[in-house]
Structures are given as C-alpha cells and as structure tokens.
C-alpha cells in the first residue's frame, strides 16, 4: 500500500484481521458477513425471514391499553402507596407533585380471543386480532426520558453512535431483493400529541457497521426517496455510464487505501441506480383493489399517514425487504390524555390490525415477525390534578406492554404480570435487550455470537449485559 494512501482510518481498519474478513466480504458484493462468520452467528433454523417494527414513539399508556386491571378502579383517586413506588425516581415533570393519585383506565376493555387477552375498547380492531398476537406485559427499561430510551430501544444502547437494529439485520442477513435496500424506514405524525417527540435519522443509522446497512427513509409525496432522480437532462443510459466510470475510480482508490467506506460507496451508487426503477413501482398503489384501502382505512390513500405506511410495509415485505420500521409520533400524553390518547388510537388501531390480517391472508405472517411497541409506558398516577381535562400520565419504564405477531411467536398469549397498580413487574420480566435477543433468535441469529469488532470489543446489538431469548413466547 502506498504511504500517501495509508490514512489513519485505513490503518485502524486493517489492524484487526477479523474485522477485515467480515467487512471485505460484505463490501465486495456478498449479501452479508462471510460464510464462516455466518455459521458462527447461526445455530438454528430461522422462523422468520423479515421484521416489521411498528414503533409507537412517545410511550403508549400500558395502563389504558393492555394492562388495565379491575384493581385500578378500586384504587382510583387514592395515592399510590410509597411501598409500591419504593422511592423509584420519576421525571422532573412530576417529581414535585405533592400527591400521586391513581387513575383508572380512561376507557373500558375486555378479555379477547381464546387467550383472554385484556385489550382496551380504544383498540377495537386490535381486539379482533387477539388470537394472532402475543402481549408482553412485563417489558422494562432503565431509561426514563425519551432520547436515551428511544436510542436504547432502537440500538441496544443509550449511548450515541451505535448501529440500529435494522442495520444489524441488514449486516447479518443481507438483502433478499437486490433492487431495494435490506432496511427501510417510514415516519408518520399522529393526531395525539402534535408535534410528537422528534425522530432522528441516527435511529436507523449504521453506526460502526459499513454504511450501506443504514436504513433508507421512504417519505410520502412526490419524492419518496430524496435525491434519487437524475438531474434534468441526464438520461438513464448516461447515468449508467457515469456510474461505471465512477466505480472504476472508487475501486482503484479503495484498492490503494483500504478504506472500507469507498467500497460501500460503490454499492450505494449501484443500489440508488436500481431504486430509480424499483421505488416508483413500490409506491404506486394504483394496482391495489378497493377492498385493500377499506381494510387499512380511508387514511391509507393519503401518502405519509400511518395507515398508508402500514400498507407500504406489507408491499415492502412482499418484495423481500428484511427490516421495515415504522415510526409513529404523538404518544407522549403528559397532558389531555383523555383527548390525545383516543385520537392516537384511531390513527393506529385499524392499520396495525389490518397489516396483520393482510399478511396472514397472503401467507406472509408465518415468516414475518411483527413487533408493536415503544420506548416505555406511562405512570398509573395522574400528572396534574385528578380529573382535570389537561391531566395526563408521566413516563414509566418499570413496566410496559408490547405485542408481537407471526414469525414463530405464540398467538393469543400473554406473557408476564405486573402488580395491582401496573407499576412493578411481579412475574417474567423482559428487558429490551431480551426482546432484541428474541428477535435475532427468530431470524436464526445467535445474539451472543452475532458480533462486529470495533474499538477493541466484540460489539453486539444486545450490549455487554446478559440477554435472554424469551422462549416461553415461542411457538
């Protein structure tokens, strides 16, 4: 290697033989890590080929939606006992309150399906799919504020700079369709809290992994992927010729410098060229029959809505995209929860259920793992005066609920329990890293062996603390 090309980045990148073997195999056109490395990562046959993550950003109230208890009606208006709260820290938004009055669920609910899963009447469509989903009521996280919590939920760490879950899946499994990225992202804003918590692109970033594994944002409107179209006056054959010449120059520089990102750039240019043809076909819904829009709801005809994004998620799954992530903002109901939460549920209930129904009728649910969840839940006590129309619920990470469907997960099942106040977990806790480990397991990846060498450590999606596959929810 010529000294003038031996940059510090190149030196660090070549200092680990293991890293070089993994990165080079990926960057020279293979789908993922080398065959030998992939054998170390996999120890069992996968039950799922892809993941659809329906991320409800802001923290849906588990107390109101999936963990409503008769005891909460009994204790409504009473102060949350100190013995239950146990001196646990709360956010600065309610730490100064003189009392913490318990608030019963804001709407009724019922036991649904053969598994007798309690689901709020705010989610009538989700009630219909009770026999298809597994509700985990015992999720927990140590983060109590949005940014660290949502970063942990999406990257496995509260620290910035780590690879997102979708990037890990892209790296480990590669693409199943050479004309679309392995990882695609859609973002929508709800009618609950508007604007909702901000969504940053680092939540679908590649971190320390090669950059071609980062998520690609698919937007609503006339330009679904930014900067994808050719400049005015440039024909497709001209672009092809330009890319061929550019690839030769990048290859020459990459061979001399050893810079992994140079090889990644070649792949990204090629993917963008193929997406010029594949994205318009993907986003053209004119071939969808009227009954599809009826299933997902009238908002599914409006690009950029959660309903439209759920429909696109099904189309992405059909086309072999490995990891599809929907972020829906507006769940942070600190105030006016009796107004905001029903609005948010109307945004998401029918489309979420429709996605499960649609995947099932097309034979895709069995090998698609769908995860509906968020960064944390909400407190059982009122933020603000009890009964006030502007009252809400604060953040709560000690326990919250998510649901999963398809991909080898038990259907019509409830995992875990919380106490009478939906405040502490009493049985079968599941940390966010356990959820990540379970997701990897269903994809055929061993969470302890699925690593990427960086900064002298074998980095993992599940981090350095012990993580466990939640085997009791596996079919």
Secondary structure, DSSP 8 states (H G I E B T S, - for coil): --GGG--HHHHHHHS-HHHHHHHHHHHTT-SSS-HHHHHHH--S--S-SEEEEEEEET---HHHHT---HHHHHHTTSB--HHHHTT----TTTTT-S--BB---SS-EEEETTTTEEEEGGGHHHHHTGGGEEEEEEEE-S--SHHHHHHHHHHSSSSTT---HHHHHHHHH--S-TTS-SEEEEEEE-SSSSS-S---GGGG--TTS-GGGS-EE--SSS-SSTT-S--TT--HHHHHHHHHHHHHHHHHHHHHH--HHHHHHHHHHHHHHHHHHHHHHHH-GGGS-HHHHHHH-GGGGSTTSHHHHHHHHHHHHHTT-SEEEEEEE----SS-HHHHHHHHHHHHHHHHHHHHHHHHHTT-STTEEEEEE-S-EE-SB-BSSTT-TT-B--EE-SSEEEEEESTTB-SSEEE-EE-TTSSSEEE--EEHHHHHHHHHHHTT--TTT--EEETTEEE-TT-SS-----GGGB-
